Amino acid sequence: MGKFKFAPCAFGLAAAVVFSANPVGVHAAPVTTTKMEVSYGDLDIQGKIIYTATEEVASPFYKKGISTAEDCVMIRKEPNAESEAVGKLYSGAGFEVVEDGKEWIRIQSGSCEGYVSAQYVVTGKDAEKAARNTDSASSYAKVIEASVEIKAQASDDAEVVATVENDAVLDVIEVLPESEWTKVQTNGIEGYVKNHTVEVGVDYAAAVSIEEEAEREAAESKAAEETVKETETAEETKTPAEETKAPEEETEASTEETKAPAEETEAPVEETEAPVEETEAPAEDPVVEDSLYIEDTNETVWTTDAVNVRAEADASSARVGGLDKNSSITRTGVCENGWSRVDYNGTSAYIHSDYLTTSEPVQEEPSYDNSSSNSGVGQQMVSFARQFIGNPYVYGGTSLTNGADCSGFVQSIYSNFGYSIPRTATTQYAFGRKIAVEEAQAGDLLFYSYYGEIEHVALYTGEGTIVHASTEETGIIETPMDYGGYPSHAVRIIE
């Protein structure tokens, strides 16, 4: 899955209490005393934490953290890899620590609350350091007094390098432990402000729930379909408008000719041929259907292989979708250039006629060479899988043409060869016979544990590469087997 950025959430320095409305900022108070009695009302616990200072507590990221996963880490309902996923924490996204742990940490981020593998997140001072290498999380200091001086050194006697007004937001470089100073930066100027003059907090990109991501993907898909329909509508209405305009120009240019209708009716054959040339002018229009003879028809046809559906009767035309092998569709016209016009989801689109047949396919048992262990079938699987390189990645999808995710892709490849395997990467790993990665052959499945748990599966080619549904940005691709990290497990299903 690819990386996404979401609206940042702001919260205070020690957010032990989370509010559903505006976040609470906490003064970065002096941390030189450990027995001072402080009353903050509802924030009493926070006040004591700040005053009982350590190196860790002095960080703006105290009780907070960010994801260091290469792509994302799954947020689980329970602290184990088999538990249901409730959301995704993308690289650099932040969270609040609800309950710490060595292997699993319970977090809250955005609308998600659950457990993430501790191996792929950092908290406290480590999160503060990691945040410097990402744009998704950063600490800030909001000025809460009328006018605040920024000092060159952490001392009352130091030179004043700048003055900032109330509500100004400064970048935090460091909250100094056991000190009443915070190091900040603004407009390229670095210096120190007193802790009591600012509220220190963190901005971060939040996690996204499984439901939110599905809604986003559905919205993107709908928007893409609407764009295609708008383009087709614009092309269909463009030519009639030009044709309507042409007769007006001709009428204006031939006023004298219309004065003698009797003579025109007696015009020789040569003159009657002139309008023929004028009617052929629209042939220069780029709209394919207007320059292409299409014999209308209305019949059901079937695809002989997986095939792309195009916006126009041309292989270089925009792809508007795809059909799997043996899919049925209504053909509405046969084009003179070897293409067929079809009714695709209520709109006119085109498929090359070589991939269509009027004979309904007979469902047969798949045939393949079973000799020499899995090498024959496995290599056939690889060749078959390579046909779909370039097709889209769709989370939750299983279509080789319209889109699949990593496990849906390999499931559909295996299904084409008569093998029924589970739907998800985790269950696919449990289904087959475990082998060493070094023993993998063409057709075996390779698994990747990016986040302390199996999160990706690919089809091994036997040539040091894999074919897999990678991310929304790349779709189905072939890459080196160590793409994004070396595989952690291998499974053989074809024996």
C-alpha positions as CSV (number, residue, x, y, z in Angstrom):
1,M,0.0,0.0,0.0
2,G,1.2,3.4,-0.9
3,K,1.8,6.4,1.5
4,F,-0.9,9.0,2.2
5,K,-1.0,12.2,4.2
6,F,-3.9,13.2,6.3
7,A,-5.0,16.3,8.2
8,P,-2.7,16.8,11.1
9,C,-4.0,16.6,14.7
10,A,-2.6,18.8,17.4
11,F,-2.2,17.8,21.0
12,G,-0.4,19.0,24.1
13,L,3.0,18.0,25.5
14,A,1.8,15.3,27.9
15,A,-1.6,14.2,26.7
16,A,-2.6,11.8,29.4
17,V,-6.2,13.1,29.0
18,V,-7.7,13.3,25.5
19,F,-10.5,15.7,24.7
20,S,-12.9,15.3,21.7
21,A,-13.0,19.1,21.1
22,N,-9.9,21.4,21.0
23,P,-6.6,19.9,22.0
24,V,-5.1,21.0,25.3
25,G,-1.7,22.6,25.3
26,V,0.5,22.3,28.4
27,H,3.1,24.8,29.6
28,A,6.6,23.4,29.4
29,A,7.1,24.2,33.1
30,P,10.5,24.2,34.9
31,V,11.7,20.7,35.8
32,T,14.2,21.3,38.6
33,T,12.0,20.1,41.5
34,T,10.6,16.6,42.1
35,K,8.4,17.3,45.2
36,M,6.6,20.5,44.3
37,E,2.9,20.5,45.0
38,V,1.0,21.6,41.8
39,S,-2.7,21.7,41.2
40,Y,-3.9,21.7,37.6
41,G,-7.4,20.6,38.2
42,D,-8.2,17.9,35.6
43,L,-4.6,18.3,34.4
44,D,-3.1,17.5,37.8
45,I,-1.5,14.3,36.6
46,Q,0.1,16.1,33.7
47,G,1.4,18.8,35.9
48,K,3.1,16.3,38.2
49,I,4.6,14.4,35.2
50,I,6.1,17.6,33.8
51,Y,7.6,18.7,37.1
52,T,8.9,15.2,37.9
53,A,11.2,15.5,35.0
54,T,13.5,13.1,33.3
55,E,15.1,13.2,29.9
56,E,12.2,11.3,28.4
57,V,9.4,13.4,30.0
58,A,11.1,16.6,28.7
59,S,10.3,15.6,25.1
60,P,7.2,17.0,23.4
61,F,6.7,13.4,22.3
62,Y,6.2,12.1,25.8
63,K,3.4,9.5,25.7
64,K,3.3,10.0,21.9
65,G,5.0,8.3,19.0
66,I,5.2,8.0,15.2
67,S,5.3,5.1,12.7
68,T,8.7,4.2,11.2
69,A,7.3,1.4,9.0
70,E,8.4,1.6,5.4
71,D,4.8,1.9,4.2
72,C,2.3,1.4,7.0
73,V,1.7,-0.7,10.2
74,M,-1.6,-2.3,10.8
75,I,-3.6,-1.3,13.9
76,R,-5.1,-4.5,15.3
77,K,-8.1,-5.0,17.6
78,E,-6.1,-7.3,19.8
79,P,-2.4,-7.5,20.5
80,N,-1.6,-10.3,18.0
81,A,-1.0,-10.6,14.3
82,E,-4.1,-12.7,13.6
83,S,-6.5,-10.1,15.1
84,E,-8.8,-8.0,13.0
85,A,-7.3,-4.9,11.5
86,V,-9.1,-1.7,12.4
87,G,-6.8,0.8,10.7
88,K,-3.5,1.7,9.2
89,L,-0.7,3.9,10.6
90,Y,1.2,5.1,7.6
91,S,4.9,6.0,7.7
92,G,5.5,9.2,9.8
93,A,1.9,9.2,11.1
94,G,1.6,10.0,14.9
95,F,-0.4,8.6,17.8
96,E,-0.9,8.8,21.5
97,V,0.2,6.0,23.7
98,V,-2.7,4.5,25.6
99,E,-0.9,1.5,27.1
100,D,2.8,0.8,26.6
101,G,4.3,-2.7,26.0
102,K,7.4,-4.5,24.8
103,E,5.9,-6.2,21.8
104,W,2.6,-4.5,21.3
105,I,1.6,-0.9,22.1
106,R,-2.0,0.2,22.5
107,I,-2.5,3.5,20.7
108,Q,-5.1,6.1,19.7
109,S,-4.8,8.0,16.5
110,G,-7.5,9.7,14.5
111,S,-10.7,7.5,14.7
112,C,-8.6,4.4,15.5
113,E,-7.7,2.8,18.8
114,G,-5.9,-0.5,18.9
115,Y,-2.6,-2.3,19.0
116,V,0.5,-1.9,16.8
117,S,3.7,-3.9,16.7
118,A,6.3,-2.1,18.8
119,Q,9.0,-3.1,16.3
120,Y,7.7,-0.5,13.8
121,V,7.0,2.5,15.9
122,V,9.0,4.8,18.2
123,T,7.9,6.9,21.1
124,G,9.2,9.7,23.3
125,K,12.7,11.0,22.6
126,D,13.1,8.4,19.8
127,A,10.0,9.7,18.1
128,E,11.3,13.3,18.5
129,K,14.5,12.3,16.7
130,A,12.6,10.4,14.0
131,A,10.2,13.4,13.4
132,R,13.1,15.4,12.1
133,N,13.3,13.1,9.1
134,T,9.6,13.3,8.1
135,D,7.1,16.0,7.2
136,S,4.3,14.1,8.8
137,A,5.0,15.0,12.4
138,S,6.6,18.0,14.1
139,S,6.6,19.7,17.5
140,Y,5.7,23.3,18.0
141,A,5.5,26.0,20.6
142,K,2.6,28.5,20.7
143,V,3.3,31.8,22.4
144,I,0.8,32.5,25.1
145,E,2.0,35.9,26.4
146,A,1.7,39.4,24.9
147,S,5.3,39.6,23.9
148,V,8.1,37.1,24.3
149,E,11.8,37.5,23.9
150,I,13.9,34.9,22.2
151,K,17.4,34.7,23.8
152,A,20.6,33.7,22.1
153,Q,21.4,31.5,25.1
154,A,19.4,29.7,27.8
155,S,20.0,32.6,30.2
156,D,18.1,35.7,31.4
157,D,21.2,37.8,30.7
158,A,21.7,36.5,27.1
159,E,21.2,38.7,24.1
160,V,17.7,39.1,22.6
161,V,17.8,37.8,19.0
162,A,14.1,38.2,18.2
163,T,10.7,39.2,19.8
164,V,7.5,37.3,19.0
165,E,3.9,38.3,19.8
166,N,1.0,36.4,21.3
167,D,-0.3,33.3,19.3
168,A,2.9,33.1,17.2
169,V,3.9,29.5,16.5
170,L,7.5,28.5,16.7
171,D,9.3,25.3,15.7
172,V,10.6,23.4,18.7
173,I,14.2,22.2,18.4
174,E,14.5,20.8,21.9
175,V,12.9,21.0,25.3
176,L,15.8,21.1,27.7
177,P,15.6,18.6,30.5
178,E,15.9,20.0,34.1
179,S,15.7,23.5,32.7
180,E,13.1,26.3,32.4
181,W,14.1,26.9,28.7
182,T,12.9,25.5,25.4
183,K,15.0,25.9,22.2
184,V,13.0,27.2,19.3
185,Q,13.3,28.4,15.7
186,T,11.4,31.0,13.7
187,N,12.2,32.5,10.4
188,G,15.6,31.0,10.4
189,I,16.5,32.4,13.8
190,E,17.3,30.0,16.6
191,G,17.1,30.8,20.3
192,Y,15.6,30.1,23.7
193,V,12.3,31.0,25.3
194,K,11.1,30.5,28.9
195,N,8.8,27.4,29.3
196,H,6.0,29.3,30.9
197,T,5.6,31.6,27.9
198,V,4.7,28.9,25.5
199,E,2.5,25.9,25.0
200,V,4.4,23.0,23.5
201,G,2.6,20.4,21.4
202,V,2.9,18.1,18.4
203,D,1.3,18.2,14.9
204,Y,1.0,14.8,13.2
205,A,-0.7,12.9,10.4
206,A,-3.3,10.6,11.9
207,A,-4.1,7.0,11.2
208,V,-6.8,6.0,8.8
209,S,-9.5,3.4,9.6
210,I,-10.2,0.5,7.2
211,E,-13.6,2.0,6.6
212,E,-12.2,5.4,5.9
213,E,-9.7,4.0,3.4
214,A,-12.4,2.0,1.6
215,E,-14.6,5.1,1.3
216,R,-11.7,7.1,-0.1
217,E,-10.9,4.4,-2.7
218,A,-14.6,4.2,-3.6
219,A,-14.8,8.0,-4.1
220,E,-11.6,8.0,-6.2
221,S,-13.0,5.2,-8.4
222,K,-16.3,7.0,-8.8
223,A,-14.6,10.2,-9.7
224,A,-12.5,8.4,-12.3
225,E,-15.6,6.9,-13.9
226,E,-17.4,10.2,-13.9
227,T,-14.4,11.8,-15.7
228,V,-14.5,9.1,-18.4
229,K,-18.2,9.7,-18.9
230,E,-17.8,13.5,-19.1
231,T,-15.0,13.0,-21.7
232,E,-17.2,10.7,-23.7
233,T,-20.1,13.1,-23.5
234,A,-18.0,16.0,-24.6
235,E,-16.7,14.1,-27.6
236,E,-20.2,12.9,-28.6
237,T,-21.6,16.5,-28.5
238,K,-18.6,18.2,-30.1
239,T,-19.2,17.0,-33.7
240,P,-22.9,17.8,-34.0
241,A,-22.2,21.4,-32.9
242,E,-19.6,21.9,-35.6
243,E,-21.9,20.4,-38.2
244,T,-24.7,22.7,-37.2
245,K,-22.4,25.7,-37.6
246,A,-21.2,24.7,-41.1
247,P,-24.6,25.2,-42.9
248,E,-24.9,28.7,-41.4
249,E,-21.6,29.7,-42.9
250,E,-22.5,28.2,-46.2
251,T,-25.8,30.1,-46.2
252,E,-24.1,33.4,-45.5
253,A,-21.5,32.7,-48.2
254,S,-24.0,31.7,-50.9
255,T,-26.7,34.5,-50.8
256,E,-26.5,35.0,-54.5
257,E,-26.9,31.3,-55.3
258,T,-30.2,31.2,-53.3
259,K,-31.6,34.0,-55.5
260,A,-32.0,31.6,-58.4
261,P,-33.5,28.4,-57.1
262,A,-34.8,27.4,-60.5
263,E,-31.4,27.6,-62.1
264,E,-29.8,25.6,-59.3
265,T,-32.3,22.7,-59.8
266,E,-31.1,22.6,-63.4
267,A,-27.4,22.6,-62.4
268,P,-25.1,20.1,-64.1
269,V,-23.9,17.0,-62.3
270,E,-20.6,18.6,-61.5
271,E,-22.2,21.3,-59.3
272,T,-24.3,18.7,-57.4
273,E,-21.0,16.9,-56.4
274,A,-19.7,20.0,-54.6
275,P,-21.9,19.5,-51.4
276,V,-20.6,15.9,-51.3
277,E,-17.1,17.3,-50.7
278,E,-18.4,19.6,-48.0
279,T,-20.1,16.7,-46.2
280,E,-16.8,14.8,-46.1
281,A,-15.0,17.6,-44.3
282,P,-16.0,16.3,-40.8
283,A,-13.9,13.2,-41.6
284,E,-10.9,15.3,-40.4
285,D,-12.5,15.4,-36.9
286,P,-10.4,13.3,-34.5
287,V,-13.5,11.6,-32.9
288,V,-13.0,8.0,-33.9
289,E,-16.6,7.0,-34.3
290,D,-17.3,9.8,-36.8
291,S,-14.4,8.8,-39.1
292,L,-15.0,5.1,-38.8
293,Y,-17.6,2.9,-40.4
294,I,-19.4,0.9,-37.7
295,E,-22.0,-1.7,-38.6
296,D,-24.7,-1.6,-35.8
297,T,-25.4,-4.9,-34.1
298,N,-26.8,-6.1,-30.8
299,E,-25.5,-9.5,-29.7
300,T,-23.8,-11.1,-26.7
301,V,-20.2,-12.0,-27.0
302,W,-17.6,-13.5,-24.7
303,T,-13.9,-12.7,-24.1
304,T,-11.4,-15.3,-25.2
305,D,-8.8,-13.9,-22.8
306,A,-8.3,-11.1,-20.2
307,V,-8.6,-7.9,-22.2
308,N,-8.6,-4.1,-21.8
309,V,-11.6,-2.0,-22.6
310,R,-10.7,1.3,-24.4
311,A,-12.4,4.6,-24.7
312,E,-11.9,4.6,-28.5
313,A,-11.2,1.9,-31.2
314,D,-7.5,2.3,-30.9
315,A,-4.9,0.4,-28.8
316,S,-3.3,3.8,-27.7
317,S,-6.7,5.1,-26.5
318,A,-7.4,5.6,-22.7
319,R,-8.1,2.4,-20.8
320,V,-11.6,2.6,-19.1
321,G,-11.6,-0.9,-17.6
322,G,-11.1,-4.5,-18.3
323,L,-12.7,-7.9,-18.5
324,D,-11.5,-11.3,-17.4
325,K,-11.4,-14.3,-19.7
326,N,-14.8,-15.8,-20.6
327,S,-16.7,-12.6,-19.5
328,S,-19.9,-11.8,-21.4
329,I,-20.7,-8.4,-22.8
330,T,-23.1,-6.8,-25.3
331,R,-21.6,-5.9,-28.7
332,T,-23.4,-2.9,-30.2
333,G,-21.3,-2.5,-33.3
334,V,-18.5,-4.0,-35.5
335,C,-15.9,-1.4,-36.6
336,E,-14.2,-1.6,-40.0
337,N,-10.7,-1.4,-38.3
338,G,-11.0,-4.7,-36.5
339,W,-12.5,-3.4,-33.2
340,S,-15.9,-3.9,-31.6
341,R,-18.1,-1.3,-29.9
342,V,-19.5,-2.6,-26.7
343,D,-21.9,-1.5,-23.9
344,Y,-19.5,-1.2,-20.9
345,N,-21.3,-0.2,-17.7
346,G,-23.9,1.7,-19.6
347,T,-21.5,3.6,-21.9
348,S,-20.0,3.0,-25.3
349,A,-16.4,1.5,-25.2
350,Y,-14.2,-0.6,-27.5
351,I,-12.5,-4.0,-27.4
352,H,-10.4,-5.5,-30.2
353,S,-12.5,-8.1,-32.0
354,D,-9.8,-10.7,-31.9
355,Y,-10.5,-11.1,-28.2
356,L,-14.3,-11.7,-28.7
357,T,-16.3,-14.7,-29.7
358,T,-20.0,-15.3,-30.3
359,S,-19.6,-18.9,-29.0
360,E,-20.4,-19.3,-25.3
361,P,-17.3,-20.9,-23.7
362,V,-17.4,-24.4,-22.3
363,Q,-16.1,-24.6,-18.7
364,E,-13.3,-27.1,-18.8
365,E,-10.9,-28.3,-16.1
366,P,-7.6,-26.5,-16.4
367,S,-4.8,-28.4,-18.0
368,Y,-1.2,-28.1,-17.2
369,D,2.0,-30.1,-17.1
370,N,2.4,-31.7,-13.7
371,S,5.8,-33.2,-14.4
372,S,9.0,-32.3,-12.6
373,S,7.6,-31.2,-9.3
374,N,6.1,-27.8,-9.6
375,S,8.4,-26.3,-12.2
376,G,6.0,-26.8,-15.2
377,V,2.9,-25.5,-13.6
378,G,4.8,-22.8,-11.8
379,Q,6.3,-21.4,-14.9
380,Q,2.9,-21.4,-16.6
381,M,1.6,-19.5,-13.7
382,V,4.4,-16.9,-14.0
383,S,3.8,-16.5,-17.8
384,F,0.0,-16.1,-17.1
385,A,0.6,-13.6,-14.3
386,R,2.9,-11.4,-16.4
387,Q,0.0,-10.7,-18.8
388,F,-1.6,-8.5,-16.1
389,I,1.4,-6.3,-15.4
390,G,0.3,-2.7,-15.5
391,N,-3.2,-3.4,-14.3
392,P,-4.4,-1.5,-11.2
393,Y,-4.0,-2.3,-7.5
394,V,-7.4,-2.3,-5.7
395,Y,-7.6,-2.9,-1.9
396,G,-9.9,-5.9,-1.3
397,G,-10.0,-6.7,-5.1
398,T,-9.5,-10.0,-6.8
399,S,-9.9,-9.1,-10.5
400,L,-6.8,-9.5,-12.6
401,T,-8.0,-6.8,-15.0
402,N,-10.0,-4.4,-13.0
403,G,-7.8,-4.5,-9.9
404,A,-6.6,-6.8,-7.0
405,D,-4.6,-6.5,-3.9
406,C,-1.5,-8.7,-3.2
407,S,-3.4,-11.7,-1.8
408,G,-6.3,-11.3,-4.2
409,F,-3.9,-11.3,-7.1
410,V,-2.1,-14.6,-6.3
411,Q,-5.5,-16.2,-5.3
412,S,-6.8,-15.4,-8.8
413,I,-3.7,-16.7,-10.5
414,Y,-3.9,-20.0,-8.6
415,S,-7.6,-20.2,-9.3
416,N,-7.0,-20.1,-13.0
417,F,-4.9,-23.2,-12.7
418,G,-7.5,-25.1,-10.6
419,Y,-6.1,-24.4,-7.1
420,S,-8.4,-23.0,-4.4
421,I,-6.3,-21.1,-1.8
422,P,-7.4,-18.8,1.0
423,R,-8.1,-15.1,0.6
424,T,-5.6,-13.2,2.8
425,A,-1.8,-13.3,3.0
426,T,-1.7,-14.6,6.5
427,T,-4.0,-17.6,5.8
428,Q,-2.2,-18.3,2.5
429,Y,1.0,-18.6,4.5
430,A,-0.7,-21.1,6.8
431,F,-2.2,-23.0,3.9
432,G,0.9,-24.2,2.0
433,R,4.0,-26.2,2.8
434,K,6.8,-24.0,4.4
435,I,10.1,-24.0,2.5
436,A,13.3,-22.0,2.8
437,V,13.3,-18.9,0.7
438,E,16.4,-20.1,-1.0
439,E,14.5,-23.2,-2.2
440,A,11.8,-21.2,-3.9
441,Q,10.9,-22.1,-7.5
442,A,8.7,-20.5,-10.1
443,G,5.1,-20.4,-8.9
444,D,5.9,-20.5,-5.1
445,L,4.6,-17.7,-2.9
446,L,7.0,-15.4,-1.1
447,F,5.8,-13.5,2.0
448,Y,7.1,-10.2,3.5
449,S,6.9,-9.3,7.2
450,Y,7.3,-5.5,7.1
451,Y,5.6,-4.8,10.4
452,G,6.5,-7.8,12.6
453,E,3.6,-9.7,10.9
454,I,2.9,-11.0,7.4
455,E,1.6,-8.1,5.3
456,H,2.5,-8.8,1.7
457,V,2.6,-11.8,-0.7
458,A,4.0,-12.2,-4.2
459,L,4.4,-14.8,-6.9
460,Y,8.0,-15.9,-7.4
461,T,9.2,-16.2,-11.0
462,G,12.2,-18.5,-10.3
463,E,14.5,-15.8,-11.8
464,G,15.1,-13.7,-8.8
465,T,12.1,-11.5,-9.4
466,I,8.4,-11.4,-8.2
467,V,5.1,-10.5,-9.9
468,H,2.8,-8.8,-7.4
469,A,0.1,-6.3,-6.8
470,S,2.2,-3.8,-5.0
471,T,0.6,-0.4,-4.3
472,E,-2.0,1.9,-5.7
473,E,0.7,4.0,-7.3
474,T,2.5,1.1,-9.1
475,G,-0.3,-1.4,-9.6
476,I,0.7,-4.9,-10.7
477,I,4.4,-5.0,-11.4
478,E,7.5,-7.3,-11.7
479,T,10.4,-6.4,-9.4
480,P,13.5,-7.9,-7.8
481,M,12.5,-10.3,-5.0
482,D,14.1,-8.0,-2.4
483,Y,11.8,-5.1,-3.4
484,G,11.0,-3.3,-0.2
485,G,12.9,-5.9,1.9
486,Y,14.0,-9.5,1.7
487,P,11.1,-12.1,1.9
488,S,10.7,-13.6,5.3
489,H,8.9,-16.8,4.4
490,A,8.2,-19.0,1.4
491,V,5.4,-21.5,0.7
492,R,4.9,-24.2,-1.9
493,I,1.3,-25.1,-2.9
494,I,2.0,-26.9,-6.2
495,E,3.6,-30.3,-5.4
